[in-house]
Amino acid sequence: MRGDVRLKLLADSLDSLRRHKSFDAGGRTLTLVNAREQGNGIVARFAEITDRTAAEALRGVLLGIPRDRLPDLDQPGEYYQADLIGLRVETETGKSVGRVRAIENFGAGDILDIALDDGVTVMVPFREAVAPVVDIPGGRIVVVAEALSTQ
């Protein structure tokens, strides 16, 4: 009724969301007033969203912050999703087979959603045994060929 918005959090924790005071919402700036855990998700209140109609208008809108406001990643194996999306997917032999479409997480860990060059999409677990090489400067990720099987 007051314009609270349910969020799908793509960050470490609620605290990492709270560190930021403003967000880009499709070209519009939203100012975070409050955020709390509720059930399995996050509910946030923004100063500019004051009723249910305004909240519903945000359905499907990606909230973002400028890259220079993100903390540096200092641990091996840590990546920002935005850096992985669009990477070329190669097999261990160097054969290019597709691109990363998205990163999903249904509760059991991150999953690479890959669009193969033949138009088929596959999902593979994003862990070292399946994706042993992540080369962001080189624009590629190596995925074990067996994991890409669509049979």
Protein Blocks (a to p, Z undefined) as FASTA:
>chain_A
ZZpacdddfbfblmlmmmpmbdceehiacddfbdcdehjbccdddfklmbfklmmmmgop
acdddfklpccdfbghiacfklmgopacddfkopafbdcfbdcdehiaccdddddfkopa
cdddddfklmmbccfknopacddfklmpcZZ
